Structures are given as C-alpha cells and as structure tokens.
Amino acid sequence: MKICGRWGQDPRVKRLMTIPGMGPFVAIALVLELGEIDRFLSAKHLASYLRLTPRIRSSAGRIRTGHISKEGNRLCEGFW
C-alpha cells in the first residue's frame, strides 16, 4: 500500500495505532483530516468538529443527554 508507505512512519500515526482496534488506515485518515491538533482549544472542540457531541435537552433544572447530535463539520459527513 502506497498510503501506508508514505504515512505509516509518521509519529502521529504510530501513536494512534497504539489504541486497541485502531488500524493504519483509520489512523492515517484521522491525521490527514485533523491536521495540526493544536488548532483545537479543547477535546470538546475536537468532538464538535467530528460531530460526536450528544444532544442535550434541559427543562426545570433537569438535564438529559441523548444520541449524537450530528451537528458539526459537514466535511466529515459520511466519513465514519
């Protein structure tokens, strides 16, 4: 695979591949999609970018979280 030859030795890819279940293709895709991780101010900003934020409903002081809201970066749509 040419893509693994080009990106497989990247330290970011190697580090992501230490996560159980993370293969080279997904690790490379994350590195290419996210770019420099420092551009995200927090993990919440990254989750929002990847559209992994839960839907939150609140009323009378009661907070309920639901399924992923699918609100965020439209470029990631269909990627996962």
C-alpha positions as a LaTeX table, in Angstrom:
\begin{tabular}{lrrr}
\hline
Residue & $x$ (\AA) & $y$ (\AA) & $z$ (\AA) \\
\hline
Met1 & 0.00 & 0.00 & 0.00 \\
Lys2 & 1.45 & 3.33 & $-1.01$ \\
Ile3 & $-0.51$ & 5.29 & 1.58 \\
Cys4 & 0.97 & 3.22 & 4.42 \\
Gly5 & 4.41 & 3.62 & 2.93 \\
Arg6 & 4.03 & 7.40 & 2.89 \\
Trp7 & 2.21 & 7.93 & 6.21 \\
Gly8 & 2.88 & 4.74 & 8.18 \\
Gln9 & 6.07 & 6.07 & 9.74 \\
Asp10 & 4.52 & 9.36 & 10.87 \\
Pro11 & 4.84 & 9.59 & 14.68 \\
Arg12 & 1.19 & 10.70 & 14.99 \\
Val13 & 0.02 & 7.63 & 13.08 \\
Lys14 & 2.22 & 5.34 & 15.16 \\
Arg15 & 0.84 & 6.83 & 18.38 \\
Leu16 & $-2.79$ & 6.47 & 17.23 \\
Met17 & $-2.14$ & 2.84 & 16.32 \\
Thr18 & $-1.33$ & 2.09 & 19.97 \\
Ile19 & $-5.06$ & 2.45 & 20.67 \\
Pro20 & $-6.69$ & $-1.01$ & 20.68 \\
Gly21 & $-8.65$ & $-1.55$ & 17.46 \\
Met22 & $-7.05$ & 1.39 & 15.63 \\
Gly23 & $-5.60$ & 0.22 & 12.34 \\
Pro24 & $-3.26$ & 2.06 & 9.99 \\
Phe25 & $-5.97$ & 3.24 & 7.59 \\
Val26 & $-8.12$ & 4.89 & 10.27 \\
Ala27 & $-5.05$ & 6.36 & 11.99 \\
Ile28 & $-3.83$ & 7.87 & 8.71 \\
Ala29 & $-7.32$ & 9.18 & 7.90 \\
Leu30 & $-7.52$ & 10.90 & 11.31 \\
Val31 & $-4.11$ & 12.52 & 10.89 \\
Leu32 & $-4.98$ & 13.78 & 7.43 \\
Glu33 & $-8.45$ & 15.02 & 8.41 \\
Leu34 & $-7.48$ & 16.70 & 11.67 \\
Gly35 & $-4.19$ & 18.25 & 10.61 \\
Glu36 & $-2.47$ & 20.03 & 13.48 \\
Ile37 & $-4.24$ & 19.00 & 16.68 \\
Asp38 & $-3.14$ & 22.22 & 18.40 \\
Arg39 & $-5.76$ & 24.16 & 16.45 \\
Phe40 & $-8.47$ & 22.71 & 18.72 \\
Leu41 & $-8.77$ & 24.56 & 22.02 \\
Ser42 & $-10.09$ & 21.52 & 23.89 \\
Ala43 & $-11.34$ & 17.97 & 23.49 \\
Lys44 & $-14.87$ & 19.39 & 23.29 \\
His45 & $-13.92$ & 21.43 & 20.23 \\
Leu46 & $-12.46$ & 18.33 & 18.59 \\
Ala47 & $-15.59$ & 16.29 & 19.37 \\
Ser48 & $-17.73$ & 19.05 & 17.89 \\
Tyr49 & $-15.58$ & 19.14 & 14.74 \\
Leu50 & $-16.04$ & 15.39 & 14.34 \\
Arg51 & $-19.79$ & 15.68 & 15.03 \\
Leu52 & $-19.57$ & 13.48 & 18.14 \\
Thr53 & $-21.42$ & 15.73 & 20.56 \\
Pro54 & $-24.50$ & 14.40 & 22.38 \\
Arg55 & $-27.86$ & 16.11 & 22.05 \\
Ile56 & $-28.67$ & 17.87 & 25.32 \\
Arg57 & $-32.18$ & 18.72 & 26.47 \\
Ser58 & $-32.88$ & 20.56 & 29.70 \\
Ser59 & $-36.01$ & 21.71 & 31.44 \\
Ala60 & $-36.69$ & 22.78 & 35.03 \\
Gly61 & $-33.11$ & 22.05 & 36.08 \\
Arg62 & $-33.16$ & 18.51 & 34.68 \\
Ile63 & $-30.56$ & 17.75 & 32.01 \\
Arg64 & $-30.96$ & 14.81 & 29.65 \\
Thr65 & $-28.36$ & 13.73 & 27.11 \\
Gly66 & $-29.31$ & 11.79 & 24.01 \\
His67 & $-27.82$ & 10.37 & 20.88 \\
Ile68 & $-25.09$ & 12.07 & 18.86 \\
Ser69 & $-26.48$ & 15.34 & 17.52 \\
Lys70 & $-24.70$ & 15.12 & 14.14 \\
Glu71 & $-24.02$ & 18.83 & 14.31 \\
Gly72 & $-20.54$ & 19.99 & 13.39 \\
Asn73 & $-18.17$ & 19.86 & 10.44 \\
Arg74 & $-20.10$ & 18.81 & 7.32 \\
Leu75 & $-16.86$ & 17.71 & 5.61 \\
Cys76 & $-16.78$ & 14.71 & 7.94 \\
Glu77 & $-20.28$ & 13.65 & 6.89 \\
Gly78 & $-20.22$ & 10.08 & 5.64 \\
Phe79 & $-16.57$ & 9.67 & 6.64 \\
Trp80 & $-17.31$ & 7.43 & 9.60 \\
\hline
\end{tabular}
